[in-house]
């Protein structure tokens, strides 16, 4: 068999053919007589094919042939008989001859380099524009319509596109021939759709799409349920790559099926190898924009702009923590090398991911430190008098003494208020720890010093509760308090607004109505925000702007884990009320299912006979508000008629008129109503010491922090209290296998973990840490409400240690260069200001 020459083939392919054809030709000589002397042919061919495809992009026909060549040598030595090996060698040699004879005009173009070096920067007389100034609209292949789609994903500039990281990865580097599929394994197959048949079940509620995929070795079936739109995507004759678990069908091994979790329709474009034959990044999608399109876009952006990425981190910081350069990191997170560990990629813990996460956290921690320094340099127009007569009178009027924890926190607040700089303090305290009475001392001190104070709370019920509780105490020390909410008669509201405007009302207690334009203060000196996570950042800032550098006291009963406190409250001083008032007993918490409801009503009945009261709480969420509200109303009616016909049952929900809500709450406090059926409007602020039972219906639908808040409505008296969590599914046995992320089984598992955590612990901080672990920071806080920083690479649960490193480095940097004026820090300073200047102008309340 003569050795071929390659006079018409392009140089890269000619070199590849020259390397590969020699050992194959030798193995084929003399009727395959030398086959046994050629070793590791499978590994050699695979490495050569991957290398060739990684260095250049060829026309689709050539790439398909190269992949086919690689597949011929899969399991060459381990599974094939000598006859099959000889047949494969003959096929391989014929394939190489086709490449030699048929591709004389191939001109390959370079793809993204597989080395760690970014693409070279094109030479130009003008310096390239910064990537954060380059609109994504003017990138080749985007345009105005696709820009709108990308903006849904938070992408408006080239820089934002490059920082949009994959949320997971698929290993498509190994394509398994259909003939080699084994039941139970997870495999990737590539072939042609020879049949796509759609059927519907008799009920018309179930659609089934049966797809048959064929390669050179056989056929495998994949079935898709209730995805009728795939009929237009998976059509006969199209080439497709599918990945998933292989299972045996009705006829066992003779009828293999693929439980396809991912598929990719192969279009035959020149960029095909971005989507198969490698570790492939998977991005979040939106209607009209797919992960495949995102890969093509990023391939193009890296090729054109990869060399223009700005290195933000100081060299000393990168060296100290062994962080790769920015170009290499961005390259590797989008198109990782073939030997990168897939699990590390999926968990975001590769060196490249770590570098990008550190940069985000470092920028934020430096910005937070600068913001805190600015706050300490601000000056307010007045100082408060710690010896004000109303404050002394309050100490005489209170029917109890402060706990040691309350006293400590009050001293910290008092020390802030007497200084010339505005107070910016967060008070954390578990449910029932007594934050309100500490805030009362601050209100009295501010008003006793000649200023006004505002207390803003999230709901009208809580505002009314605070008003009714605090008004007598405030009046007893000579201070006038008013209530301002969104409801009520117009004439009465005008009178309240006039009192606030004139300064006659020293304390204004209310909801977001306090931030309306018509509300004007004569001399606002203190703002107290209770349950502040219920408000948006801009709402809180609007209230602060009604005074001149007022003191700010932020309170929350939702404990914030340390990693989040460092991030969300990095510019606030933090105080913690870490003990409950004396005499409080831990609330017994029990998890029951629907089959144990009779036991629940028996426990409630026993408490009612003993003269106690009970809450029955129903979920109320936006997505199903009408259904949930109806369930609460029906639940109250059922209790009245069937379960406790001799007991007075009340109903409380947010859509009731204010007067009706006040009447219901007054009746419950007075004991006229024994059972209060309510939605989550009672989550905060309601204090009825005689209520000893809390039954939470559909507890699996609540967040862990919200469950803890609800549980805190009982246990406020001297009697033992209990909280019964009613779950609407049977608990899964311990140790059972969980389903993949994102499935209903996963949601169920997370709910079970939340409920189990609540049963185990009464410590709000322990519960908050568990909630953060289960749900992640985004869902735990609610980004919009809390002003939570949105990260593209960092994860506050996973990267807690990295956050601490970033905080230490930021402190060291600012100790060296307090204003970031040194030349070597200008790039870092510019990046920090671009990222955080606008948002951290609100830092005092976020």
C-alpha positions in Angstrom: 0.0 0.0 0.0 1.8 3.2 -1.2 2.2 6.0 1.3 0.1 9.0 0.0 1.3 12.5 -0.5 -0.9 15.5 0.2 -0.2 18.2 -2.4 -3.7 19.8 -2.4 -4.5 19.8 1.3 -4.0 22.8 3.5 -1.0 22.8 5.9 -2.6 22.1 9.2 -4.7 19.2 7.8 -1.7 18.0 5.8 0.4 17.8 9.0 -2.4 15.9 10.8 -2.8 13.4 8.0 1.0 12.9 7.8 1.1 12.1 11.5 -1.9 9.8 11.7 -1.8 7.9 8.5 1.7 6.4 9.1 0.9 4.1 12.0 -2.5 3.1 10.5 -0.8 2.3 7.2 1.8 0.3 9.0 -0.9 -1.7 10.8 -2.7 -2.4 7.5 0.4 -3.7 5.6 0.7 -7.3 4.5 -3.0 -8.1 5.3 -2.7 -6.5 8.8 0.2 -8.7 9.7 1.8 -5.9 11.8 -1.4 -5.0 13.8 -0.2 -6.6 17.0 3.0 -4.6 17.0 1.2 -1.2 17.0 0.4 -0.2 20.6 -1.9 2.6 22.0 -3.4 3.3 18.6 -6.7 4.3 20.2 -5.1 6.9 22.5 -2.9 8.3 19.8 -5.7 8.8 17.3 -8.0 10.4 19.9 -5.3 12.9 21.1 -4.4 13.8 17.5 -8.1 14.4 16.5 -8.8 16.5 19.6 -5.6 18.5 19.1 -6.5 19.2 15.5 -10.0 20.3 16.2 -8.9 22.4 19.1 -6.3 24.4 17.1 -8.4 25.2 14.0 -12.0 25.4 12.8 -12.6 23.3 9.6 -15.6 23.1 7.4 -18.3 20.9 9.0 -17.7 18.0 6.6 -14.1 17.7 7.7 -14.9 18.0 11.4 -17.5 15.2 11.0 -14.9 13.0 9.4 -12.4 13.7 12.1 -14.9 12.8 14.8 -15.9 9.7 12.9 -12.2 8.7 12.8 -11.9 9.1 16.6 -15.0 7.0 17.1 -13.5 4.2 15.0 -10.9 3.7 17.7 -13.2 3.9 20.8 -12.6 0.6 22.8 -10.3 -0.5 20.0 -8.2 -2.8 22.3 -10.7 -3.6 25.1 -13.8 -4.7 23.3 -13.1 -5.4 19.6 -12.2 -8.8 18.2 -9.2 -9.0 15.8 -11.6 -9.2 12.9 -13.4 -6.1 14.1 -10.1 -4.3 14.6 -9.0 -5.1 11.0 -12.4 -3.8 9.7 -12.0 -0.6 11.7 -8.5 0.0 10.4 -9.7 -0.4 6.8 -12.5 2.1 7.4 -10.0 4.5 9.0 -7.6 4.4 6.1 -10.5 4.9 3.6 -11.6 7.9 5.7 -8.1 9.4 5.6 -7.9 9.0 1.9 -11.2 10.8 1.5 -9.8 13.7 3.4 -6.7 13.7 1.2 -8.6 13.6 -2.0 -11.6 15.8 -1.3 -10.5 18.8 0.7 -8.1 20.7 -1.5 -9.6 24.2 -0.7 -9.7 24.0 3.1 -8.6 27.2 4.8 -8.9 26.8 8.5 -9.5 29.7 10.8 -8.2 29.7 14.4 -10.5 29.0 17.3 -10.2 30.1 20.8 -6.7 29.1 21.9 -6.5 26.1 24.3 -3.4 27.5 26.0 -3.6 30.0 28.8 -2.6 32.9 26.7 -5.4 35.3 25.6 -5.8 36.1 21.9 -3.3 38.7 20.7 -4.3 42.3 20.8 -4.7 43.7 17.3 -2.3 46.6 16.5 -3.9 49.9 16.0 -2.9 53.6 16.2 -5.9 54.3 18.5 -6.2 52.6 21.9 -9.2 50.2 22.1 -12.3 51.5 23.8 -13.0 50.1 27.2 -15.2 47.0 27.1 -17.7 48.5 29.5 -18.3 51.3 26.9 -18.8 48.9 24.0 -22.6 48.3 23.5 -23.5 44.7 22.8 -25.8 45.9 20.1 -23.0 46.7 17.7 -21.3 43.4 18.1 -21.4 41.3 14.9 -24.5 39.2 14.8 -26.4 41.0 17.6 -28.3 44.1 16.4 -31.2 45.9 18.1 -33.6 42.9 18.4 -31.2 40.6 20.0 -29.9 43.3 22.3 -33.4 43.4 23.8 -33.1 39.7 24.5 -29.6 40.0 26.0 -30.7 42.8 28.2 -33.2 40.4 29.8 -30.1 38.5 30.9 -28.5 41.6 32.3 -26.2 42.1 29.2 -25.8 45.5 27.7 -22.1 45.8 27.1 -19.3 43.6 25.9 -17.9 43.5 29.5 -21.2 42.3 30.9 -21.4 39.6 28.2 -17.9 38.3 29.1 -18.8 38.2 32.8 -22.0 36.2 32.1 -20.8 32.9 33.3 -22.2 29.4 32.6 -24.4 28.0 35.3 -23.3 24.5 34.5 -21.3 22.4 32.0 -21.8 19.3 29.8 -19.0 16.9 29.0 -19.5 16.3 25.3 -15.9 15.3 24.7 -16.6 11.6 24.5 -19.3 10.6 22.0 -20.4 6.9 22.6 -21.4 4.8 19.6 -25.0 3.5 20.0 -23.7 0.0 19.8 -21.6 0.6 22.9 -24.3 2.0 25.1 -24.8 0.3 28.4 -27.9 0.5 30.5 -27.4 2.5 33.7 -24.6 4.7 32.3 -24.7 8.3 31.4 -23.7 8.7 27.8 -23.5 11.2 24.9 -24.6 10.1 21.5 -24.5 11.8 18.1 -26.5 10.9 15.1 -29.4 11.6 12.7 -33.0 11.6 13.7 -34.7 8.9 11.5 -38.1 9.1 13.2 -39.9 11.7 15.3 -43.4 10.5 16.2 -45.8 12.6 18.4 -48.8 11.0 20.2 -51.2 12.2 22.8 -52.7 10.2 25.6 -56.5 9.6 25.7 -56.9 12.2 28.4 -55.4 14.8 26.1 -53.3 16.0 29.0 -50.2 14.1 28.1 -48.2 14.6 24.9 -45.4 12.1 24.0 -42.6 12.7 21.4 -40.7 9.5 20.5 -37.4 10.3 18.7 -35.2 7.7 17.1 -31.5 8.7 16.7 -29.2 6.6 14.5 -25.5 6.6 14.0 -23.2 4.2 12.1 -23.5 1.5 14.8 -27.2 1.5 15.7 -30.4 3.3 16.8 -31.5 4.5 20.2 -34.8 6.0 21.3 -35.5 9.1 23.4 -38.9 10.0 24.7 -40.0 13.5 25.7 -43.2 14.1 27.8 -45.4 17.2 27.7 -43.0 19.2 25.5 -45.0 19.6 22.3 -42.8 22.5 21.1 -40.0 20.0 20.5 -42.0 18.7 17.5 -40.7 21.7 15.6 -37.2 21.3 16.9 -36.4 17.6 16.7 -37.4 16.8 13.1 -36.6 13.8 10.9 -33.3 14.2 9.0 -31.7 16.6 11.5 -28.4 15.8 13.2 -28.5 15.9 16.9 -26.4 15.3 20.0 -28.2 13.9 23.1 -26.9 13.2 26.5 -28.5 11.4 29.4 -29.0 8.1 31.2 -29.4 4.9 29.2 -32.1 2.5 30.4 -33.4 -0.8 29.1 -36.7 -0.8 27.4 -39.5 -3.4 27.3 -37.3 -5.8 25.4 -34.3 -5.3 27.7 -30.9 -4.7 26.0 -32.4 -5.0 22.6 -34.6 -1.9 23.2 -32.4 0.8 24.7 -33.8 4.2 25.5 -32.0 7.4 26.4 -33.5 9.6 29.2 -32.2 12.7 27.5 -31.6 15.5 29.9 -29.8 17.6 27.3 -29.8 17.8 23.5 -28.2 20.0 20.9 -29.4 20.2 17.3 -26.3 20.3 15.1 -26.7 22.9 12.3 -23.6 22.1 10.3 -22.2 25.6 10.8 -18.5 26.2 11.0 -18.7 26.8 14.8 -20.0 23.3 15.4 -17.1 22.3 17.6 -18.2 24.9 20.1 -21.1 22.6 20.9 -19.8 19.1 20.7 -16.5 17.2 21.1 -15.5 19.2 24.2 -16.6 20.4 27.7 -19.5 22.6 26.7 -20.8 25.6 28.8 -24.5 25.9 29.5 -25.9 29.4 30.1 -29.2 30.8 31.3 -31.6 31.3 28.5 -34.5 33.5 27.6 -37.2 33.1 24.9 -35.4 33.8 21.6 -31.9 33.4 22.9 -30.3 30.0 23.5 -27.2 28.7 25.2 -25.9 27.7 21.8 -26.2 31.3 20.6 -24.5 32.5 23.7 -21.5 30.2 23.0 -21.2 31.6 19.5 -21.3 35.1 20.8 -18.7 34.6 23.5 -16.4 32.7 21.1 -16.5 35.8 18.9 -16.1 38.3 21.7 -13.1 36.4 23.2 -11.4 36.2 19.8 -11.9 40.0 19.2 -11.7 41.5 22.7 -10.1 38.8 24.9 -6.8 40.7 24.8 -8.5 44.0 26.0 -9.8 42.7 29.3 -8.6 45.1 32.0 -6.6 43.6 34.9 -8.2 45.1 38.0 -6.5 43.2 40.8 -3.1 44.6 42.0 -0.2 42.3 41.1 0.7 41.8 44.7 -2.8 40.5 45.6 -2.9 38.1 42.6 0.6 36.7 43.5 -0.3 36.3 47.2 -3.4 34.3 46.5 -2.1 32.6 43.3 -4.9 34.0 41.1 -4.6 33.6 37.3 -4.7 36.7 35.0 -8.2 38.0 34.1 -7.8 36.9 30.4 -7.0 33.4 31.3 -9.8 33.2 33.9 -12.5 34.4 31.5 -11.2 32.1 28.8 -11.3 29.0 31.1 -14.7 29.6 32.6 -16.3 29.9 29.1 -14.3 27.3 27.2 -12.4 25.1 29.8 -9.6 22.8 28.8 -10.6 19.2 28.1 -8.8 17.9 31.2 -10.7 20.3 33.6 -12.6 18.5 36.4 -16.3 18.6 35.5 -17.5 18.6 39.1 -15.2 21.6 40.0 -16.6 23.5 37.0 -20.2 22.8 38.0 -19.6 23.9 41.6 -17.7 27.0 40.5 -14.5 26.1 42.4 -11.9 26.0 39.6 -9.0 28.4 39.8 -10.6 30.5 37.1 -13.9 30.7 39.0 -12.1 31.5 42.2 -10.2 34.4 40.6 -13.4 36.0 39.2 -15.3 35.5 42.5 -12.4 37.1 44.4 -12.4 40.1 42.2 -16.1 40.8 42.7 -15.8 40.4 46.5 -12.6 42.5 46.7 -14.3 45.4 44.8 -17.3 45.2 47.0 -15.4 45.0 50.3 -13.2 48.0 49.3 -16.2 50.0 48.4 -17.9 49.1 51.7 -14.8 50.1 53.6 -14.7 53.5 51.8 -18.4 54.0 52.4 -18.0 53.4 56.1 -15.1 55.8 56.3 -17.2 58.5 54.5 -20.1 57.9 56.9 -17.8 58.4 59.9 -16.5 61.7 58.4 -20.1 63.1 57.9 -21.4 65.6 60.5 -25.0 66.1 61.7 -26.4 69.5 62.6 -27.3 68.5 66.1 -26.3 66.3 69.0 -28.7 64.5 71.3 -28.9 65.0 75.0 -28.4 61.7 77.0 -29.7 63.6 80.1 -33.0 64.7 78.5 -35.8 64.8 81.0 -38.2 62.6 79.0 -35.6 59.8 78.9 -35.3 59.9 82.7 -39.1 59.8 83.0 -39.2 56.8 80.7 -37.0 54.8 83.0 -39.4 55.6 85.9 -42.5 54.7 83.8 -41.4 51.3 82.3 -43.0 48.4 84.2 -39.9 46.3 83.8 -36.1 46.7 83.6 -34.1 46.0 80.5 -32.2 42.8 80.2 -28.5 42.9 80.2 -28.4 42.5 76.4 -31.0 45.2 75.9 -29.0 47.5 78.2 -25.8 46.8 76.4 -27.3 47.6 73.0 -29.0 50.7 74.3 -25.6 52.0 75.5 -24.1 51.4 72.1 -27.0 53.4 70.5 -26.7 56.1 73.0 -23.0 56.5 72.4 -23.6 56.9 68.7 -26.4 59.5 69.2 -24.2 61.8 71.3 -21.5 62.0 68.7 -21.3 64.6 65.9 -21.5 61.9 63.2 -24.8 60.4 62.1 -25.5 57.0 63.6 -25.8 54.1 61.2 -26.5 51.0 63.4 -28.2 47.7 62.8 -29.9 46.0 65.7 -30.3 42.2 65.3 -32.5 40.4 67.8 -34.3 37.1 67.7 -38.1 37.1 67.8 -39.3 38.3 71.2 -35.9 39.6 72.3 -37.2 43.2 73.0 -35.9 45.3 70.1 -38.9 47.6 70.2 -38.3 48.8 73.8 -34.7 49.6 72.9 -35.9 51.6 69.9 -38.3 53.4 72.2 -35.4 54.7 74.2 -33.8 56.1 71.1 -37.1 57.8 70.0 -37.5 59.4 73.4 -33.9 60.6 73.5 -34.1 62.2 70.0 -37.5 63.9 70.7 -36.4 64.9 74.2 -33.5 66.7 72.5 -35.8 68.8 70.4 -36.0 66.7 67.2 -38.6 64.6 65.6 -38.4 60.8 65.0 -40.0 58.4 62.5 -40.6 54.7 62.9 -41.3 53.0 59.6 -42.7 49.4 59.5 -43.8 47.2 56.6 -47.6 46.6 57.4 -50.5 48.5 58.7 -51.2 45.9 61.3 -47.7 46.3 62.7 -47.9 50.1 62.5 -51.1 50.0 64.4 -49.7 47.6 66.9 -46.6 49.8 67.5 -48.8 52.9 67.7 -51.2 51.4 70.3 -48.3 50.1 72.4 -46.0 53.1 72.2 -48.4 56.0 72.3 -49.3 55.7 76.0 -45.7 55.4 77.0 -44.7 58.4 74.8 -47.5 60.5 76.1 -46.6 59.6 79.7 -43.2 61.3 79.1 -44.8 64.4 77.3 -44.3 63.4 73.7 -47.0 63.3 71.0 -47.2 60.4 68.6 -49.3 60.1 65.4 -50.1 57.2 63.1 -49.7 57.5 59.3 -50.8 54.7 57.0 -52.2 54.4 53.5 -55.8 54.1 54.7 -58.1 56.2 56.8 -60.2 59.3 56.2 -58.8 62.2 54.2 -59.6 64.8 56.8 -57.8 62.8 59.5 -54.8 62.3 57.3 -54.5 66.0 56.6 -54.6 66.7 60.3 -51.8 64.2 60.9 -49.7 65.7 58.1 -50.1 69.2 59.6 -48.9 68.0 63.0 -45.8 66.4 61.4 -45.1 69.5 59.3 -45.4 71.9 62.2 -43.4 69.7 64.6 -46.3 69.3 67.0 -46.1 65.6 66.5 -42.7 64.5 67.7 -43.0 60.8 66.7 -44.5 59.6 63.4 -45.3 55.9 63.3 -46.3 54.5 59.9 -45.9 52.4 56.8 -44.4 53.4 53.5 -46.9 56.3 53.6 -44.2 58.1 55.6 -42.2 58.5 52.4 -44.8 60.2 50.3 -44.0 63.7 49.0 -46.8 65.3 51.1 -45.1 64.2 54.3 -42.7 66.9 55.5 -40.9 67.0 58.9 -40.0 70.2 60.8 -36.8 68.7 62.2 -36.3 65.0 61.6 -33.4 63.7 63.6 -33.9 60.0 63.9 -35.2 57.3 61.6 -36.0 53.8 62.9 -36.7 51.2 60.3 -38.3 48.0 61.7 -38.2 44.7 59.7 -36.2 46.7 57.2 -35.9 43.8 54.7 -39.5 44.4 53.8 -38.6 47.8 52.2 -36.6 48.6 49.1 -33.4 50.6 49.3 -34.9 53.6 47.5 -37.9 53.7 49.9 -35.6 53.9 52.9 -33.5 56.6 51.3 -36.5 58.7 50.5 -37.4 58.7 54.2 -33.8 59.7 55.2 -33.9 62.6 52.7 -36.7 64.2 54.7 -34.1 65.1 57.4 -30.6 66.5 57.3 -28.2 63.6 58.1 -30.6 62.0 60.6 -29.4 59.1 62.8 -30.5 55.8 61.4 -31.4 52.7 63.5 -32.2 49.6 61.5 -33.9 46.6 63.2 -34.5 43.1 62.1 -35.7 39.9 63.7 -34.4 37.9 60.8 -30.8 37.0 61.9 -28.3 37.7 59.2 -25.4 35.1 58.8 -22.0 36.7 59.1 -21.2 36.4 55.4 -24.3 38.3 54.5 -23.8 40.9 57.2 -20.3 41.6 55.9 -21.8 42.1 52.4 -25.2 43.7 53.0 -24.3 45.7 56.1 -20.6 46.3 55.6 -21.1 50.0 56.2 -23.2 49.7 59.4 -22.3 49.1 63.0 -24.0 46.0 64.3 -25.5 45.3 67.7 -27.1 42.0 68.7 -29.7 41.4 71.5 -28.7 37.9 72.2 -31.0 36.9 75.1 -34.7 36.7 75.7 -36.5 38.4 78.6 -36.7 36.3 81.8 -39.4 33.7 82.1 -39.7 32.9 78.4 -39.9 29.2 77.6 -38.7 27.7 74.3 -41.6 26.9 72.0 -42.1 23.2 71.5 -42.2 22.6 67.7 -43.8 19.5 66.1 -44.0 18.4 62.4 -47.3 16.7 61.5 -48.8 15.4 58.3 -52.3 15.5 57.1 -53.0 12.0 58.6 -52.2 13.4 62.0 -54.6 16.3 61.8 -56.9 14.8 64.5 -53.9 15.0 66.9 -53.4 18.6 66.0 -57.0 19.6 66.8 -56.8 17.6 70.0 -53.8 19.6 71.2 -55.5 22.8 70.2 -58.6 21.8 72.0 -56.7 21.0 75.2 -55.2 24.5 75.2 -58.5 26.1 74.6 -60.1 24.2 77.5 -57.2 25.5 79.7 -58.3 29.1 78.8 -55.5 29.7 76.2 -55.8 30.9 72.6 -54.5 29.7 69.2 -53.4 31.0 65.8 -54.1 29.1 62.6 -51.9 30.5 59.8 -52.4 30.0 56.1 -49.8 30.9 53.4 -50.5 33.8 51.1 -48.2 34.3 48.2 -48.6 36.6 45.1 -48.7 33.8 42.6 -51.8 32.2 44.1 -53.2 34.9 46.3 -56.9 34.4 45.4 -56.6 30.6 46.0 -54.7 31.0 49.3 -57.1 33.7 50.6 -60.1 31.4 49.7 -58.4 28.6 51.6 -58.0 30.7 54.7 -61.6 31.8 54.6 -62.8 28.3 54.1 -60.5 27.0 56.8 -62.1 29.5 59.3 -65.6 28.4 58.3 -64.7 24.8 58.7 -63.3 25.4 62.2 -66.4 27.3 63.2 -68.9 24.6 61.9 -67.2 21.3 62.2 -64.1 21.3 64.5 -64.7 23.9 67.3 -68.4 24.8 67.0 -68.6 26.1 70.6 -65.5 28.4 70.2 -65.3 31.9 68.8 -63.2 31.8 65.6 -61.9 35.1 64.1 -60.4 35.8 60.6 -57.7 38.3 59.8 -56.1 39.0 56.4 -54.6 42.0 54.6 -57.6 42.8 52.4 -59.9 43.6 55.3 -60.7 47.2 56.1 -58.5 48.8 58.8 -61.4 49.2 61.2 -62.3 45.6 60.8 -58.7 44.4 61.4 -58.5 46.6 64.5 -61.7 45.2 65.8 -60.6 41.6 65.2 -57.2 42.1 66.9 -58.8 43.9 69.8 -61.2 41.0 70.3 -58.4 38.4 70.1 -56.3 40.4 72.7 -59.3 40.7 75.0 -59.9 36.9 74.7 -63.3 37.2 73.0 -61.9 35.4 70.0 -60.2 32.1 71.0 -58.9 31.0 67.6 -57.5 33.5 65.1 -57.3 32.3 61.5 -54.9 34.5 59.6 -52.6 34.9 56.7 -49.0 36.0 57.2 -50.1 39.5 58.1 -49.4 38.4 61.7 -45.8 37.5 60.9 -44.4 40.4 62.9 -45.5 42.7 65.7 -48.6 40.8 67.1 -48.2 40.3 70.8 -50.9 38.2 72.7 -49.3 36.5 75.7 -52.3 34.2 76.2 -51.9 32.7 72.7 -50.0 29.4 73.3 -50.6 27.4 70.0 -49.5 28.2 66.5 -50.7 25.9 63.7 -49.1 26.6 60.4 -51.0 25.1 57.4 -48.9 24.0 54.3 -45.7 24.7 56.3 -43.7 23.4 53.4 -44.6 26.5 51.4 -43.0 28.9 53.9 -39.4 30.0 54.0 -37.4 29.0 57.1 -37.0 32.6 58.4 -40.7 33.2 58.0 -41.6 30.1 59.9 -39.3 31.2 62.7 -41.0 34.6 62.7 -44.5 33.0 62.9 -43.4 30.7 65.7 -42.3 33.8 67.6 -45.9 35.0 67.9 -46.4 32.4 70.7 -44.3 31.7 73.8 -44.7 35.3 75.0 -46.4 34.4 78.3 -45.6 32.3 81.3 -47.3 29.1 79.9 -45.6 26.5 77.7 -46.4 27.1 74.0 -46.2 25.0 70.9 -45.9 25.4 67.2 -47.4 22.7 64.9 -46.1 22.5 61.4 -48.7 20.9 59.1 -47.0 19.5 56.0 -49.1 18.4 53.1 -46.9 15.4 52.1 -45.6 12.4 54.0 -42.0 12.9 55.1 -39.4 11.0 53.1 -37.4 8.3 54.9 -34.0 9.4 56.0 -31.2 8.4 53.6 -33.4 8.2 50.5 -31.9 9.4 47.3 -32.7 12.9 46.2 -33.6 14.0 42.7 -31.5 16.3 40.5 -31.6 20.1 41.2 -34.6 21.9 39.9 -37.0 19.0 40.0 -40.2 18.9 42.1 -38.4 16.3 44.3 -35.6 18.8 45.0 -38.2 21.4 46.1 -39.8 18.8 48.3 -36.4 17.9 49.8 -35.5 21.5 50.5 -38.9 22.0 52.2 -38.2 18.9 54.4 -34.8 20.3 55.3 -36.3 23.6 56.3 -39.0 22.0 58.5 -36.5 19.6 60.1 -34.2 22.6 60.9 -37.0 24.4 62.6 -38.0 21.4 64.8 -34.3 21.0 65.8 -33.4 24.5 66.8 -34.8 27.6 68.4 -31.7 29.7 67.8 -32.5 32.3 65.1 -28.9 32.5 63.9 -28.6 28.7 63.6 -31.8 28.7 61.6 -30.7 31.6 59.4 -27.4 29.8 58.5 -29.4 26.7 57.6 -31.8 28.7 55.5 -29.0 30.4 53.7 -27.3 27.0 53.0 -30.6 25.5 51.7 -31.9 28.3 49.6 -28.8 30.4 48.7 -28.4 34.2 49.3 -30.6 35.3 46.4 -33.8 33.6 47.6 -32.9 34.0 51.3 -32.8 37.7 51.1 -34.8 38.7 48.0 -32.4 40.8 46.0 -34.7 43.7 45.2 -36.0 44.2 48.7 -32.6 44.0 50.5 -30.5 45.9 48.1 -28.4 42.7 48.0 -25.4 42.9 45.7 -25.9 40.8 42.6 -22.8 38.7 41.7 -21.9 37.0 38.5 -19.2 34.8 39.8 -19.3 34.9 43.6 -21.6 32.9 45.8 -21.9 34.0 49.5 -22.5 30.5 50.7 -19.8 28.8 48.8 -17.3 31.6 49.0 -17.5 32.6 52.7 -13.8 32.0 53.1 -13.0 34.0 50.0 -15.1 36.9 51.2 -13.1 37.0 54.4 -9.9 37.1 52.4 -11.3 39.9 50.2 -12.2 41.9 53.3 -8.7 41.5 54.7 -7.1 42.5 51.5 -9.4 45.5 51.1 -8.6 46.7 54.6 -4.8 46.3 53.9 -5.1 48.2 50.6 -7.0 51.1 52.2 -4.6 51.2 55.1 -1.8 51.7 52.6 -3.7 54.1 50.3 -6.8 55.5 52.2 -8.1 57.4 49.2 -6.8 55.1 46.4 -4.7 58.0 45.0 -1.6 56.0 44.1 -1.1 55.5 40.3 -0.9 51.7 40.7 -4.4 51.7 42.2 -6.2 53.8 39.6 -7.5 50.9 37.5 -8.8 49.2 40.6 -10.4 52.4 41.8 -12.1 53.0 38.5 -13.5 49.5 38.4 -14.8 49.8 42.0 -16.5 53.1 41.3 -18.1 51.8 38.1 -19.5 48.8 39.9 -20.6 50.3 43.2 -20.6 54.1 43.3 -24.3 54.5 42.4 -25.5 51.7 44.6 -23.4 52.5 47.6 -24.6 56.1 47.6 -27.4 54.4 49.4 -25.1 52.5 51.7 -26.2 54.0 54.9 -29.6 52.3 54.6 -28.8 49.2 52.7 
